[in-house]
Amino acid sequence: MPVSYLATKSSSPTFDDYCKALRIVKYLAGTPSVSVVYAFSRALIPALHVDASHILHQSGHGHGGLVLTLGFAVVFCRSFKLQMITRSSSESELVALDD
């Protein structure tokens, strides 16, 4: 989700955005052994996890994200700006789940 959020700032990035991007790069450089692992000890049951942040963008829109797992492994993830302005964090999460 942080990468998608920073992508929305690419037309006019600030020094703070640069620092955030650098933090992501440092994390990736420090975790080269992290990878997708399918464990045979756990059933390959799909699970969807959705979350949203309320009023994250200057326009008043929230930001949502979802992760689809199969057993222990992440098989799909998505991060997106909510299409409507919501009135509460609960409403933001419902809109993210619907999207």
N, CA, C and O atoms as a GROMACS GRO file, in nm:
protein
  396
    1MET      N    1   0.081  -0.119   0.000
    1MET     CA    2   0.000   0.000   0.000
    1MET      C    3   0.086   0.126   0.000
    1MET      O    4   0.048   0.224  -0.066
    2PRO      N    5   0.197   0.130   0.069
    2PRO     CA    6   0.278   0.253   0.067
    2PRO      C    7   0.327   0.289  -0.074
    2PRO      O    8   0.336   0.407  -0.108
    3VAL      N    9   0.360   0.189  -0.155
    3VAL     CA   10   0.409   0.217  -0.290
    3VAL      C   11   0.299   0.280  -0.375
    3VAL      O   12   0.325   0.376  -0.447
    4SER      N   13   0.178   0.227  -0.367
    4SER     CA   14   0.067   0.284  -0.444
    4SER      C   15   0.034   0.424  -0.398
    4SER      O   16   0.002   0.511  -0.479
    5TYR      N   17   0.041   0.447  -0.268
    5TYR     CA   18   0.016   0.582  -0.216
    5TYR      C   19   0.120   0.680  -0.270
    5TYR      O   20   0.085   0.790  -0.312
    6LEU      N   21   0.246   0.640  -0.268
    6LEU     CA   22   0.351   0.729  -0.319
    6LEU      C   23   0.337   0.751  -0.469
    6LEU      O   24   0.375   0.856  -0.520
    7ALA      N   25   0.283   0.653  -0.540
    7ALA     CA   26   0.262   0.670  -0.684
    7ALA      C   27   0.163   0.782  -0.714
    7ALA      O   28   0.172   0.845  -0.819
    8THR      N   29   0.069   0.806  -0.623
    8THR     CA   30  -0.026   0.915  -0.643
    8THR      C   31   0.040   1.051  -0.627
    8THR      O   32  -0.016   1.153  -0.667
    9LYS      N   33   0.159   1.053  -0.568
    9LYS     CA   34   0.233   1.177  -0.546
    9LYS      C   35   0.338   1.203  -0.654
    9LYS      O   36   0.413   1.300  -0.645
   10SER      N   37   0.346   1.118  -0.756
   10SER     CA   38   0.455   1.124  -0.852
   10SER      C   39   0.455   1.249  -0.940
   10SER      O   40   0.559   1.285  -0.995
   11SER      N   41   0.341   1.315  -0.955
   11SER     CA   42   0.338   1.435  -1.040
   11SER      C   43   0.404   1.555  -0.972
   11SER      O   44   0.458   1.642  -1.040
   12SER      N   45   0.401   1.560  -0.840
   12SER     CA   46   0.468   1.670  -0.768
   12SER      C   47   0.519   1.620  -0.633
   12SER      O   48   0.464   1.657  -0.529
   13PRO      N   49   0.623   1.535  -0.633
   13PRO     CA   50   0.673   1.479  -0.508
   13PRO      C   51   0.744   1.583  -0.421
   13PRO      O   52   0.800   1.680  -0.471
   14THR      N   53   0.739   1.560  -0.293
   14THR     CA   54   0.808   1.646  -0.196
   14THR      C   55   0.929   1.571  -0.140
   14THR      O   56   0.948   1.453  -0.169
   15PHE      N   57   1.008   1.639  -0.060
   15PHE     CA   58   1.122   1.574   0.004
   15PHE      C   59   1.074   1.465   0.100
   15PHE      O   60   1.139   1.362   0.114
   16ASP      N   61   0.960   1.488   0.166
   16ASP     CA   62   0.902   1.387   0.255
   16ASP      C   63   0.864   1.261   0.178
   16ASP      O   64   0.885   1.150   0.227
   17ASP      N   65   0.809   1.277   0.056
   17ASP     CA   66   0.776   1.163  -0.028
   17ASP      C   67   0.903   1.086  -0.066
   17ASP      O   68   0.903   0.963  -0.071
   18TYR      N   69   1.011   1.161  -0.095
   18TYR     CA   70   1.139   1.099  -0.127
   18TYR      C   71   1.189   1.014  -0.010
   18TYR      O   72   1.236   0.902  -0.029
   19CYS      N   73   1.178   1.066   0.111
   19CYS     CA   74   1.221   0.993   0.231
   19CYS      C   75   1.139   0.866   0.250
   19CYS      O   76   1.193   0.762   0.288
   20LYS      N   77   1.010   0.874   0.223
   20LYS     CA   78   0.924   0.756   0.235
   20LYS      C   79   0.962   0.651   0.131
   20LYS      O   80   0.965   0.532   0.163
   21ALA      N   81   0.989   0.693   0.008
   21ALA     CA   82   1.030   0.600  -0.097
   21ALA      C   83   1.164   0.535  -0.062
   21ALA      O   84   1.182   0.416  -0.085
   22LEU      N   85   1.255   0.613  -0.008
   22LEU     CA   86   1.385   0.560   0.032
   22LEU      C   87   1.371   0.456   0.142
   22LEU      O   88   1.444   0.357   0.144
   23ARG      N   89   1.278   0.477   0.232
   23ARG     CA   90   1.253   0.380   0.340
   23ARG      C   91   1.205   0.246   0.282
   23ARG      O   92   1.244   0.140   0.330
   24ILE      N   93   1.119   0.252   0.180
   24ILE     CA   94   1.071   0.130   0.115
   24ILE      C   95   1.186   0.056   0.048
   24ILE      O   96   1.198  -0.066   0.059
   25VAL      N   97   1.271   0.131  -0.022
   25VAL     CA   98   1.386   0.070  -0.091
   25VAL      C   99   1.480   0.005   0.010
   25VAL      O  100   1.530  -0.104  -0.016
   26LYS      N  101   1.506   0.070   0.122
   26LYS     CA  102   1.592   0.012   0.225
   26LYS      C  103   1.533  -0.116   0.281
   26LYS      O  104   1.605  -0.212   0.308
   27TYR      N  105   1.400  -0.118   0.299
   27TYR     CA  106   1.335  -0.239   0.348
   27TYR      C  107   1.353  -0.353   0.248
   27TYR      O  108   1.388  -0.464   0.287
   28LEU      N  109   1.328  -0.326   0.121
   28LEU     CA  110   1.342  -0.429   0.019
   28LEU      C  111   1.486  -0.480   0.009
   28LEU      O  112   1.509  -0.599  -0.008
   29ALA      N  113   1.583  -0.389   0.018
   29ALA     CA  114   1.723  -0.428   0.014
   29ALA      C  115   1.762  -0.514   0.134
   29ALA      O  116   1.850  -0.599   0.123
   30GLY      N  117   1.698  -0.493   0.246
   30GLY     CA  118   1.730  -0.566   0.368
   30GLY      C  119   1.658  -0.698   0.384
   30GLY      O  120   1.684  -0.771   0.480
   31THR      N  121   1.566  -0.729   0.293
   31THR     CA  122   1.489  -0.854   0.306
   31THR      C  123   1.493  -0.936   0.177
   31THR      O  124   1.387  -0.971   0.124
   32PRO      N  125   1.613  -0.967   0.124
   32PRO     CA  126   1.618  -1.041  -0.002
   32PRO      C  127   1.572  -1.187   0.009
   32PRO      O  128   1.540  -1.249  -0.092
   33SER      N  129   1.570  -1.240   0.129
   33SER     CA  130   1.533  -1.381   0.145
   33SER      C  131   1.383  -1.402   0.165
   33SER      O  132   1.337  -1.516   0.172
   34VAL      N  133   1.307  -1.294   0.175
   34VAL     CA  134   1.162  -1.306   0.192
   34VAL      C  135   1.100  -1.342   0.058
   34VAL      O  136   1.125  -1.276  -0.043
   35SER      N  137   1.018  -1.445   0.057
   35SER     CA  138   0.956  -1.488  -0.069
   35SER      C  139   0.823  -1.558  -0.041
   35SER      O  140   0.786  -1.580   0.075
   36VAL      N  141   0.753  -1.591  -0.146
   36VAL     CA  142   0.626  -1.663  -0.136
   36VAL      C  143   0.657  -1.809  -0.104
   36VAL      O  144   0.738  -1.872  -0.173
   37VAL      N  145   0.592  -1.862   0.000
   37VAL     CA  146   0.613  -2.001   0.039
   37VAL      C  147   0.478  -2.070   0.052
   37VAL      O  148   0.388  -2.021   0.119
   38TYR      N  149   0.465  -2.184  -0.014
   38TYR     CA  150   0.345  -2.265  -0.001
   38TYR      C  151   0.378  -2.380   0.094
   38TYR      O  152   0.460  -2.466   0.061
   39ALA      N  153   0.316  -2.381   0.209
   39ALA     CA  154   0.343  -2.484   0.310
   39ALA      C  155   0.246  -2.600   0.292
   39ALA      O  156   0.125  -2.580   0.280
   40PHE      N  157   0.300  -2.721   0.289
   40PHE     CA  158   0.215  -2.839   0.272
   40PHE      C  159   0.140  -2.874   0.400
   40PHE      O  160   0.046  -2.952   0.398
   41SER      N  161   0.182  -2.816   0.511
   41SER     CA  162   0.118  -2.847   0.639
   41SER      C  163  -0.014  -2.771   0.657
   41SER      O  164  -0.089  -2.800   0.750
   42ARG      N  165  -0.041  -2.676   0.571
   42ARG     CA  166  -0.165  -2.597   0.583
   42ARG      C  167  -0.246  -2.611   0.456
   42ARG      O  168  -0.192  -2.605   0.345
   43ALA      N  169  -0.376  -2.628   0.471
   43ALA     CA  170  -0.463  -2.641   0.356
   43ALA      C  171  -0.461  -2.512   0.273
   43ALA      O  172  -0.449  -2.402   0.329
   44LEU      N  173  -0.472  -2.524   0.143
   44LEU     CA  174  -0.469  -2.408   0.054
   44LEU      C  175  -0.608  -2.345   0.046
   44LEU      O  176  -0.676  -2.353  -0.056
   45ILE      N  177  -0.648  -2.284   0.155
   45ILE     CA  178  -0.779  -2.220   0.164
   45ILE      C  179  -0.762  -2.072   0.132
   45ILE      O  180  -0.680  -2.004   0.195
   46PRO      N  181  -0.838  -2.020   0.035
   46PRO     CA  182  -0.826  -1.878   0.002
   46PRO      C  183  -0.887  -1.790   0.111
   46PRO      O  184  -0.989  -1.824   0.170
   47ALA      N  185  -0.823  -1.676   0.136
   47ALA     CA  186  -0.874  -1.578   0.233
   47ALA      C  187  -0.850  -1.439   0.177
   47ALA      O  188  -0.744  -1.412   0.119
   48LEU      N  189  -0.948  -1.351   0.193
   48LEU     CA  190  -0.938  -1.214   0.145
   48LEU      C  191  -0.934  -1.120   0.266
   48LEU      O  192  -1.019  -1.129   0.354
   49HIS      N  193  -0.834  -1.032   0.271
   49HIS     CA  194  -0.817  -0.936   0.380
   49HIS      C  195  -0.826  -0.796   0.319
   49HIS      O  196  -0.751  -0.762   0.228
   50VAL      N  197  -0.919  -0.714   0.370
   50VAL     CA  198  -0.940  -0.579   0.317
   50VAL      C  199  -0.929  -0.478   0.432
   50VAL      O  200  -0.976  -0.503   0.542
   51ASP      N  201  -0.865  -0.365   0.403
   51ASP     CA  202  -0.853  -0.259   0.503
   51ASP      C  203  -0.856  -0.125   0.430
   51ASP      O  204  -0.829  -0.118   0.311
   52ALA      N  205  -0.889  -0.018   0.503
   52ALA     CA  206  -0.893   0.115   0.443
   52ALA      C  207  -0.850   0.219   0.545
   52ALA      O  208  -0.866   0.202   0.666
   53SER      N  209  -0.796   0.328   0.492
   53SER     CA  210  -0.761   0.444   0.574
   53SER      C  211  -0.855   0.557   0.539
   53SER      O  212  -0.886   0.579   0.421
   54HIS      N  213  -0.901   0.629   0.639
   54HIS     CA  214  -0.999   0.735   0.620
   54HIS      C  215  -0.929   0.869   0.596
   54HIS      O  216  -0.836   0.904   0.669
   55ILE      N  217  -0.971   0.942   0.495
   55ILE     CA  218  -0.920   1.076   0.459
   55ILE      C  219  -0.767   1.078   0.454
   55ILE      O  220  -0.703   1.155   0.524
   56LEU      N  221  -0.710   0.993   0.372
   56LEU     CA  222  -0.565   0.987   0.359
   56LEU      C  223  -0.514   1.087   0.255
   56LEU      O  224  -0.404   1.140   0.268
   57HIS      N  225  -0.594   1.112   0.152
   57HIS     CA  226  -0.553   1.202   0.045
   57HIS      C  227  -0.603   1.344   0.072
   57HIS      O  228  -0.701   1.364   0.144
   58GLN      N  229  -0.535   1.443   0.015
   58GLN     CA  230  -0.572   1.583   0.036
   58GLN      C  231  -0.711   1.614  -0.018
   58GLN      O  232  -0.776   1.708   0.027
   59SER      N  233  -0.758   1.536  -0.114
   59SER     CA  234  -0.891   1.557  -0.170
   59SER      C  235  -1.002   1.512  -0.076
   59SER      O  236  -1.120   1.538  -0.101
   60GLY      N  237  -0.965   1.444   0.033
   60GLY     CA  238  -1.065   1.394   0.128
   60GLY      C  239  -1.098   1.248   0.107
   60GLY      O  240  -1.173   1.190   0.186
   61HIS      N  241  -1.044   1.188   0.002
   61HIS     CA  242  -1.069   1.046  -0.025
   61HIS      C  243  -0.985   0.959   0.067
   61HIS      O  244  -0.878   0.999   0.113
   62GLY      N  245  -1.034   0.840   0.092
   62GLY     CA  246  -0.959   0.742   0.168
   62GLY      C  247  -0.876   0.656   0.075
   62GLY      O  248  -0.878   0.675  -0.047
   63HIS      N  249  -0.805   0.560   0.132
   63HIS     CA  250  -0.721   0.469   0.054
   63HIS      C  251  -0.748   0.328   0.103
   63HIS      O  252  -0.752   0.304   0.224
   64GLY      N  253  -0.767   0.236   0.012
   64GLY     CA  254  -0.798   0.099   0.048
   64GLY      C  255  -0.696   0.002  -0.006
   64GLY      O  256  -0.619   0.034  -0.096
   65GLY      N  257  -0.696  -0.116   0.051
   65GLY     CA  258  -0.606  -0.220   0.005
   65GLY      C  259  -0.665  -0.356   0.033
   65GLY      O  260  -0.744  -0.373   0.126
   66LEU      N  261  -0.626  -0.454  -0.047
   66LEU     CA  262  -0.670  -0.590  -0.024
   66LEU      C  263  -0.558  -0.687  -0.053
   66LEU      O  264  -0.471  -0.661  -0.136
   67VAL      N  265  -0.561  -0.799   0.017
   67VAL     CA  266  -0.463  -0.905   0.000
   67VAL      C  267  -0.538  -1.037  -0.006
   67VAL      O  268  -0.620  -1.067   0.081
   68LEU      N  269  -0.511  -1.114  -0.110
   68LEU     CA  270  -0.570  -1.247  -0.125
   68LEU      C  271  -0.462  -1.349  -0.096
   68LEU      O  272  -0.357  -1.349  -0.160
   69THR      N  273  -0.488  -1.436   0.000
   69THR     CA  274  -0.390  -1.539   0.035
   69THR      C  275  -0.446  -1.677   0.001
   69THR      O  276  -0.566  -1.699  -0.003
   70LEU      N  277  -0.353  -1.766  -0.024
   70LEU     CA  278  -0.386  -1.907  -0.047
   70LEU      C  279  -0.298  -1.986   0.048
   70LEU      O  280  -0.179  -2.007   0.021
   71GLY      N  281  -0.356  -2.030   0.159
   71GLY     CA  282  -0.274  -2.088   0.265
   71GLY      C  283  -0.194  -1.977   0.330
   71GLY      O  284  -0.250  -1.878   0.377
   72PHE      N  285  -0.061  -1.993   0.334
   72PHE     CA  286   0.028  -1.891   0.390
   72PHE      C  287   0.072  -1.788   0.287
   72PHE      O  288   0.121  -1.681   0.324
   73ALA      N  289   0.056  -1.816   0.159
   73ALA     CA  290   0.116  -1.734   0.054
   73ALA      C  291   0.021  -1.628   0.000
   73ALA      O  292  -0.098  -1.652  -0.020
   74VAL      N  293   0.076  -1.510  -0.023
   74VAL     CA  294   0.000  -1.401  -0.088
   74VAL      C  295   0.001  -1.428  -0.238
   74VAL      O  296   0.108  -1.446  -0.297
   75VAL      N  297  -0.117  -1.431  -0.299
   75VAL     CA  298  -0.125  -1.455  -0.443
   75VAL      C  299  -0.172  -1.332  -0.520
   75VAL      O  300  -0.154  -1.325  -0.642
   76PHE      N  301  -0.231  -1.234  -0.451
   76PHE     CA  302  -0.275  -1.112  -0.517
   76PHE      C  303  -0.286  -1.002  -0.413
   76PHE      O  304  -0.329  -1.026  -0.300
   77CYS      N  305  -0.248  -0.880  -0.451
   77CYS     CA  306  -0.269  -0.766  -0.364
   77CYS      C  307  -0.299  -0.644  -0.450
   77CYS      O  308  -0.256  -0.635  -0.564
   78ARG      N  309  -0.374  -0.552  -0.394
   78ARG     CA  310  -0.415  -0.432  -0.466
   78ARG      C  311  -0.428  -0.317  -0.367
   78ARG      O  312  -0.474  -0.335  -0.254
   79SER      N  313  -0.387  -0.200  -0.409
   79SER     CA  314  -0.398  -0.079  -0.329
   79SER      C  315  -0.462   0.027  -0.417
   79SER      O  316  -0.426   0.041  -0.534
   80PHE      N  317  -0.557   0.102  -0.363
   80PHE     CA  318  -0.633   0.194  -0.448
   80PHE      C  319  -0.690   0.310  -0.368
   80PHE      O  320  -0.716   0.299  -0.248
   81LYS      N  321  -0.708   0.422  -0.436
   81LYS     CA  322  -0.774   0.538  -0.379
   81LYS      C  323  -0.925   0.513  -0.386
   81LYS      O  324  -0.976   0.472  -0.490
   82LEU      N  325  -0.995   0.537  -0.276
   82LEU     CA  326  -1.140   0.515  -0.276
   82LEU      C  327  -1.207   0.611  -0.374
   82LEU      O  328  -1.164   0.726  -0.388
   83GLN      N  329  -1.310   0.565  -0.440
   83GLN     CA  330  -1.376   0.643  -0.544
   83GLN      C  331  -1.470   0.749  -0.489
   83GLN      O  332  -1.515   0.836  -0.564
   84MET      N  333  -1.501   0.741  -0.362
   84MET     CA  334  -1.592   0.841  -0.303
   84MET      C  335  -1.538   0.889  -0.169
   84MET      O  336  -1.459   0.820  -0.104
   85ILE      N  337  -1.582   1.004  -0.128
   85ILE     CA  338  -1.545   1.058   0.002
   85ILE      C  339  -1.642   1.001   0.105
   85ILE      O  340  -1.764   1.008   0.088
   86THR      N  341  -1.587   0.944   0.210
   86THR     CA  342  -1.669   0.880   0.313
   86THR      C  343  -1.670   0.964   0.440
   86THR      O  344  -1.588   1.054   0.458
   87ARG      N  345  -1.767   0.933   0.529
   87ARG     CA  346  -1.785   1.012   0.651
   87ARG      C  347  -1.718   0.952   0.774
   87ARG      O  348  -1.707   1.019   0.876
   88SER      N  349  -1.673   0.827   0.765
   88SER     CA  350  -1.611   0.764   0.881
   88SER      C  351  -1.515   0.654   0.835
   88SER      O  352  -1.517   0.613   0.719
   89SER      N  353  -1.432   0.609   0.927
   89SER     CA  354  -1.338   0.501   0.892
   89SER      C  355  -1.414   0.371   0.865
   89SER      O  356  -1.371   0.292   0.781
   90SER      N  357  -1.523   0.349   0.935
   90SER     CA  358  -1.605   0.229   0.910
   90SER      C  359  -1.664   0.230   0.771
   90SER      O  360  -1.665   0.128   0.702
   91GLU      N  361  -1.713   0.347   0.729
   91GLU     CA  362  -1.768   0.360   0.594
   91GLU      C  363  -1.658   0.341   0.489
   91GLU      O  364  -1.682   0.281   0.385
   92SER      N  365  -1.538   0.392   0.517
   92SER     CA  366  -1.426   0.374   0.426
   92SER      C  367  -1.396   0.225   0.405
   92SER      O  368  -1.370   0.181   0.294
   93GLU      N  369  -1.400   0.148   0.514
   93GLU     CA  370  -1.372   0.005   0.503
   93GLU      C  371  -1.483  -0.066   0.426
   93GLU      O  372  -1.455  -0.159   0.350
   94LEU      N  373  -1.608  -0.026   0.444
   94LEU     CA  374  -1.717  -0.086   0.368
   94LEU      C  375  -1.705  -0.055   0.219
   94LEU      O  376  -1.729  -0.141   0.135
   95VAL      N  377  -1.667   0.068   0.186
   95VAL     CA  378  -1.649   0.107   0.045
   95VAL      C  379  -1.532   0.027  -0.015
   95VAL      O  380  -1.542  -0.020  -0.128
   96ALA      N  381  -1.423   0.011   0.060
   96ALA     CA  382  -1.308  -0.067   0.011
   96ALA      C  383  -1.349  -0.211  -0.014
   96ALA      O  384  -1.308  -0.269  -0.114
   97LEU      N  385  -1.427  -0.268   0.074
   97LEU     CA  386  -1.472  -0.407   0.058
   97LEU      C  387  -1.562  -0.419  -0.064
   97LEU      O  388  -1.554  -0.518  -0.138
   98ASP      N  389  -1.647  -0.320  -0.088
   98ASP     CA  390  -1.736  -0.322  -0.203
   98ASP      C  391  -1.659  -0.305  -0.334
   98ASP      O  392  -1.690  -0.370  -0.434
   99ASP      N  393  -1.559  -0.217  -0.332
   99ASP     CA  394  -1.478  -0.196  -0.454
   99ASP      C  395  -1.404  -0.322  -0.491
   99ASP      O  396  -1.331  -0.324  -0.590
   0.00000   0.00000   0.00000
